[in-house]
Amino acid sequence: MPISRLNHAVLWVRDAQTTAAFYVDQLGFVVTNEMPGAVFLRTHGESLNDHDLGVFSIGADAGPPTERANVGMYHLAWEVGTLRELIDVRERLSAIGALVGESNHGVSKSLYAKDPDGLEFEVLWAVPVDLLDPELDSVTTAPLDLDADIERFGLDLAARVTA
């Protein structure tokens, strides 16, 4: 039985309410359910999931995430529909000091940020499959040039549809 897609992710965080507020305020998630020490959220898009992200409190004394020192999750990737939305996310994350990187992966245009617990996540715009150029869009990591991408694709071209 092949896996078709990621249904949801669950994170251990210091304080579920604080982390949930970050994802609601900065990325537009919607709270779908809460229980003591846990919050469940859905993306503001057309998700049919009960939740796309769950956050569970483990306490204020929890240690920080490590980078490349231990096995574990590196990041989650959230997709936006247009480059305009990606620019809006970049401005929002930049304004609060959460943005930590930007990359052109050929098949996607990506921002990297950290939530209040230092957990890294990616927000990306996926190049529509029918517009991929084998000369330009091989999977790679290069500097992000949103001005060039806007010139090539426009601000409001819908991202590829993912199933």
Backbone torsions as a table, in degrees:
resi	resn	phi	psi	omega
1	MET	NA	110.2	-179.0
2	PRO	-74.9	145.0	175.2
3	ILE	-77.9	136.3	-176.3
4	SER	-101.0	-27.4	-179.8
5	ARG	-174.2	166.2	173.6
6	LEU	-76.4	129.5	179.0
7	ASN	-88.0	-47.0	178.4
8	HIS	-162.0	166.8	175.4
9	ALA	-126.1	150.2	177.9
10	VAL	-127.9	133.0	-178.5
11	LEU	-120.5	139.6	167.7
12	TRP	-85.7	125.8	-177.6
13	VAL	-133.2	166.2	179.5
14	ARG	-65.8	-47.1	-177.8
15	ASP	-140.6	112.1	-175.7
16	ALA	-59.6	-38.4	-179.0
17	GLN	-64.8	-43.4	179.3
18	THR	-63.5	-46.4	-179.6
19	THR	-65.6	-42.3	178.6
20	ALA	-61.1	-42.1	178.9
21	ALA	-60.5	-38.8	177.2
22	PHE	-60.3	-50.8	-177.8
23	TYR	-66.6	-32.8	176.0
24	VAL	-71.4	-51.5	-174.7
25	ASP	-70.8	-37.6	-173.3
26	GLN	-96.6	-30.2	-176.3
27	LEU	-120.4	2.4	173.9
28	GLY	77.2	17.8	176.4
29	PHE	-65.5	162.9	179.4
30	VAL	-123.8	132.7	177.3
31	VAL	-73.7	128.5	179.0
32	THR	-106.7	-22.8	-179.0
33	ASN	-165.1	150.2	176.6
34	GLU	-139.2	149.7	170.8
35	MET	-146.9	167.2	-178.8
36	PRO	-54.2	121.7	177.9
37	GLY	78.9	8.1	-178.3
38	ALA	-148.8	142.3	175.6
39	VAL	-134.5	137.8	178.7
40	PHE	-114.4	134.2	-174.1
41	LEU	-130.2	154.2	176.0
42	ARG	-125.4	147.3	174.8
43	THR	-65.4	157.6	-177.5
44	HIS	-78.2	-3.7	-179.1
45	GLY	-77.5	-148.2	-174.7
46	GLU	-96.7	35.3	-180.0
47	SER	-63.0	136.2	175.0
48	LEU	-98.4	-0.3	-179.3
49	ASN	-71.4	151.2	169.1
50	ASP	-61.8	-39.6	175.0
51	HIS	-154.0	148.1	175.7
52	ASP	-102.0	-23.0	-178.6
53	LEU	-142.8	132.0	172.3
54	GLY	-118.4	137.7	176.9
55	VAL	-124.9	131.7	-176.4
56	PHE	-122.2	128.3	179.5
57	SER	-70.7	135.7	172.3
58	ILE	-123.4	-0.5	174.0
59	GLY	111.9	151.6	-175.8
60	ALA	-65.2	-20.8	-177.7
61	ASP	-87.3	1.6	-179.7
62	ALA	-61.1	140.6	-179.6
63	GLY	-70.1	164.0	179.5
64	PRO	-74.8	157.3	175.0
65	PRO	-67.7	148.2	177.2
66	THR	-99.3	157.1	178.7
67	GLU	-113.2	112.6	176.8
68	ARG	61.1	21.9	179.3
69	ALA	-106.4	-24.7	-179.1
70	ASN	-136.8	159.9	173.0
71	VAL	-69.1	155.2	179.9
72	GLY	148.4	-177.4	-177.5
73	MET	-71.9	135.9	174.9
74	TYR	-87.1	-54.2	178.2
75	HIS	-163.1	164.5	170.2
76	LEU	-103.8	153.4	177.3
77	ALA	-122.5	125.8	177.6
78	TRP	-109.6	138.9	-176.0
79	GLU	-105.4	138.0	172.3
80	VAL	-108.0	163.3	-173.3
81	GLY	-84.9	-26.9	-175.7
82	THR	-141.2	163.6	174.3
83	LEU	-65.6	-32.2	176.2
84	ARG	-58.2	-44.7	178.6
85	GLU	-65.1	-38.0	178.2
86	LEU	-63.0	-41.5	177.5
87	ILE	-63.7	-41.8	177.7
88	ASP	-60.2	-43.7	178.8
89	VAL	-63.9	-43.0	179.5
90	ARG	-59.0	-45.6	-179.8
91	GLU	-62.6	-42.3	-178.3
92	ARG	-65.6	-47.7	-178.6
93	LEU	-69.1	-36.2	177.3
94	SER	-63.0	-42.7	-176.6
95	ALA	-61.5	-28.2	-179.0
96	ILE	-103.2	6.3	177.8
97	GLY	74.8	20.3	-178.3
98	ALA	-92.5	-19.2	-177.5
99	LEU	-71.6	127.2	-178.6
100	VAL	-120.7	-7.4	179.4
101	GLY	-176.9	163.5	178.1
102	GLU	-143.3	139.0	179.7
103	SER	-145.0	148.3	169.0
104	ASN	-102.2	113.1	179.2
105	HIS	-98.4	15.5	-178.8
106	GLY	77.8	-65.6	-179.5
107	VAL	-81.2	-11.9	178.2
108	SER	-151.2	158.7	175.9
109	LYS	-114.5	119.8	-164.6
110	SER	-126.3	142.9	171.1
111	LEU	-114.1	146.7	176.8
112	TYR	-123.1	136.6	-177.7
113	ALA	-146.8	170.6	177.9
114	LYS	-125.2	141.3	178.2
115	ASP	-83.3	-177.5	-176.0
116	PRO	-59.5	-22.4	178.5
117	ASP	-92.4	1.2	-178.3
118	GLY	84.1	9.7	177.2
119	LEU	-77.2	128.7	-176.1
120	GLU	-84.3	144.6	173.8
121	PHE	-141.2	160.8	179.9
122	GLU	-117.3	142.0	170.0
123	VAL	-120.8	125.6	-173.8
124	LEU	-132.6	155.3	167.2
125	TRP	-112.3	123.8	-178.0
126	ALA	-90.6	128.7	178.2
127	VAL	-64.2	129.6	177.8
128	PRO	-55.2	134.7	-174.8
129	VAL	-54.6	-40.1	-177.5
130	ASP	-72.7	-8.0	178.3
131	LEU	-108.4	2.9	178.1
132	LEU	-65.8	133.6	178.6
133	ASP	-110.6	116.0	-177.6
134	PRO	-55.8	-28.4	179.2
135	GLU	-73.8	-31.9	-174.5
136	LEU	-106.3	-29.8	-164.2
137	ASP	-113.0	32.1	172.0
138	SER	-71.0	155.3	-179.3
139	VAL	-66.3	120.5	-173.9
140	THR	-153.1	178.6	169.3
141	THR	-131.9	114.1	-179.3
142	ALA	-136.4	167.0	176.2
143	PRO	-60.7	141.9	178.2
144	LEU	-79.6	131.1	176.2
145	ASP	-127.2	83.7	-176.1
146	LEU	-63.4	-31.0	177.1
147	ASP	-61.2	-44.5	178.2
148	ALA	-66.3	-38.2	179.0
149	ASP	-66.9	-38.6	177.2
150	ILE	-65.3	-40.6	178.0
151	GLU	-62.5	-38.7	-178.5
152	ARG	-76.3	-43.6	-171.1
153	PHE	-111.0	-18.7	-173.9
154	GLY	84.6	168.0	-177.4
155	LEU	-77.6	-29.1	-168.0
156	ASP	-117.6	16.3	175.6
157	LEU	-69.1	130.0	-178.5
158	ALA	-70.0	140.3	176.8
159	ALA	-66.3	167.2	177.2
160	ARG	-60.0	151.9	178.5
161	VAL	-87.2	129.0	177.7
162	THR	-108.2	140.3	-179.5
163	ALA	-96.6	NA	NA
